[in-house]
């Protein structure tokens, strides 16, 4: 139990800098910018999915958490957020490197994930634009502040950003503690390996495991692939759905539950579909 506590504390601490910076940006955008400037930022987000996909390739889950906070604050588009989620790989890269996996194959995995993330992000933003449901930041107080009832609308940005960061950090630590214990049980019981003996269930199961908002999910999926338990399609399904702590931050900070559930369904559907196609193509 001690090592789970240490791991959860370390994961939470690693998230703090990016979370704090993202909340600073949200507070600045809300309290300092004019409505016209905010509109320009949103429109500039048309290239967001590309940037989001590239940022997600960096091996840590901090960007997904930061992106969720920016989305809740109305700074980035839903397509950009989804691109970050799909591109995020958490601990996959260091594990593959430590196991001596081919650098060329690692680059291939990263590029395929980024390509899927970019395409999906653009498709979602185009669909949102076609439906006329662009999310624009409204005049007034921050949606984060309204959701948290922190009464920090006095024009200052440092204190509310710190407040939101600490609030989310405590939330993530407690949730990750529960999830960490659950993931350890799964690894010890080898329950996942037993289920994945049925080939056509591999993508569906790994996609669900990947959506567990804990870095341990990507560790487990990558190890199962290296051990030959799952094939490449299941690997991609799990890694594409693995948004790290981003999903926790999204549901904690974005008050629109319907919107969150739609993004969750899109994440699973795209990850599962892409994983199935990649498996059929026998990539890797």
N, C-alpha and C positions, 0 to 999 in steps of 0.2 A: 504493500500500500504506500510505503514511503516513496518508492521510486515513481509511482503514479503521481503523487503530490509534486515531486520535484519536476517531473516532465511537464505537468500542467502549468506550474508556476513559470517554467522557462518559456513555454509556448506563449503564455500570456505576456510576459515581459518583452518578448521579441516583437509583439504586435503594437506595443505602446507608442513607439516613435511615429510610425506611419499613421496610426489612428489619430494621434494628436495633431499631426500636420494636416490630415484630411479635415478634421473638425475646425481647425484654424481657417482653412480655406473656405469651408461652408459658412462660418460665422462672418468672415470678411466679405464674402459675396453677398450675404444677406444684409449686413449692417453698413457697408461702405459703398456699395455700388448702386448706381442709378438703375432704374428699370430698363433703360435702353442698353446699358452695358451688360446687364444680366442676360438680356435677350440675345446680344451678340455672342456671349459665351455659349449659350444653348445652341445657337445656329452653327457655331464653329465646331460643335460636337459631331457634325456629319462625318468627320474623319475619325471619330472616337473609337469605333470598333477596331481599327488598325492599331491605334495606340494601346487600346486595352488588351488586345491579343498579344502584342509585344511585351507589355508590362507583365502580363500573367505568366510569361515564359520564365521569368526570374524565379528560382527555386525557393519560394517562401509563400506562406498564405497571407502575409500582411497586406499585399495589394488587393486581394479580394475583399478583405475586411474594410480597407480604406475606400475602395470603390463603392461598397454598399453604403457607407456613410455619406459619400458624395452624391450618390443617387437619391438617398433619402432627403438630402438637402436641395435636390433639384439642380445640381451642377452638371451631372452627366446624364446621357440618355439611357433608356433601358437596353438598347442594343450594345452600347459600350459596356454596361454592367455585365450583360450576358457573355460578351466576348472575354472579359476578364475571368469570369467564372469558368468558362470552357477551356481557356488556355492555362489556367492555374494547375500546377502539377505537384505542389508541396514538396514532399521529400523524394519524389521519383528520381530526379537528376542525381543527387548525391549518392543514392543507393546504387543506381546503375553504374556510376563511376567507380564506386568502391568495389563493385563486383567485377570490374574489368570488362564491362560491356563495351562493344564496339562504338567508338565516338561517332562514326558515320551513321550507325543505327540510332544512336541517341539523338543526333541532329535530325534524322528523318522523323522520329517520333515528335519532337518539338515542332517541326515545321508543319506536320500534318495537323497537330492540335491547333496551331496558330491559324492555319488555313480554314479549318472547320469553324473556329471561333470568329474569325473575320467575316466569313460568309454568313454565318448565322446572325451576327451582330447587325450587319447591313440589312439583312432580310427583315429582322424585327423592327429596326428603325423605319424602314420603308413601309412596313405594314402599319406601324403606329401613325406615321405621317398620312397614309392613305385613309385611315379611320378618323383623322382629325383630332387625335388625342395627344398631341404634343404636351409634355409636362413643362410648364414654365413656372419659374419662381415668382410668387406673388409678392406685392408690396407688403411690408409689415414684418412680423417676427418670424423667426426661423421655424420650419416645421419640426425640427429636432427639439427645439425648446418647447413648442406646444405639446409635443408628444410626451416629453419628460416632465413637464410642469416645473421647470427649474427657475422660472421667473428671472431670466437673465437677458431681458430685452433692453438693457440700459445703454446699449451702444458699445460696450466693451466686448472684446473678443477672446482675450486670453483666459479669463476665468470660466466662461461657459464652455470653451473648448476643452479645458482641463477637466471640468465637471463631467462632460459627456464621455471623455476618454476613460476616466476612472470608473464611471458607472458601467460602461461596456466591459471594461477589464474584469470587474468583479463578476459580472454576468457570465462572461466567457470562461473564467476560471472554474466556476461552480458547474457549468454545463460540461466542460471538458473533463472534469473530475469523474462525473458519472459515465461519460462516453469512454473515457480511458479504461475504466474498470470493465466496461462491456466489451471493448475491443480486445482486451487481454484475455477475457474468457473465451472469445471466439477463436483466438489464436491457439490457446491451450487445448480447447476441445476439438479443434480441427473440423468444426461444424461446416465451415464454408467449403472445405475440400470435399467433404462427403456430398454436398449438394451439387457442386460443380462437376461431378462425374457425369451428369446429364448435360451433354454438350450444348443443346439449344437453350438451356437456362443460364449459361455462363454470362452472356452479355447482360441479361435482365438482372441477375443477382449482383454482378460486379457494379453495374450502374447504381443500384440501390446502396451498396456498401460505399461507393465513392461519394454519395451524397451525405454520408454521415459527417457532420461538421467537426472533424478532428483530423489532425495531420496523420494520425495512425492509420487512417483508411488508405491513404496512398502508399504507405509503407507495406501494409498487408497485401494490397493488390499487386504491387511491384514484386514482392517476394514470391507470391503465388505464380506469377508469370516466370520468374527466374527459375523456380523449381519445376516448371513444366506442368503445373496443375491446370492453368488456364491458357488459352491461346491468345493471339494478338488482338482479335476482335474484342474479347472480354477485357483485355488490358486497356484498350482505348476507351471502351464504354465506361469503365470505372474511373479512369483519369480525366476524361472529359466532364464527367458529372462531379468530380471532386473539387468543390469550390472552397475547401478549407473552412475557416471561420466566417467566411463571407455570408453564408446563409443565416447564421446566428445573428450577425449584425444587421442584416436586412430585415429580418422579422422583428428585431428589437427596436430598430430606429424608424422603419417605414410604417406608418399607421394604416396604409391601404392594404388590408389583408388580401383582398381579391387580387390586387396587382402582384403581391408576393407569391400567391399560389399559382398564378399564371406563369410567372418567371420560373418557379420551381418545376412546373409541368413541362415548360419549354426546355429547361436544362436537362431533365430526365429523357424527354423524347428525342432531343437532338443527340445526346450522348449515346442513347441506346441505338438509334437509327444509324449513326455514323459508325459505331462499333460493329454493328451487324454487317454493314457494307464493307468495312475494312477487313473483317473476318472472312467474308466471301471472296474478297480480292487477294487474300493470303499475303497481306503486307507483312514484312519482317520475316 
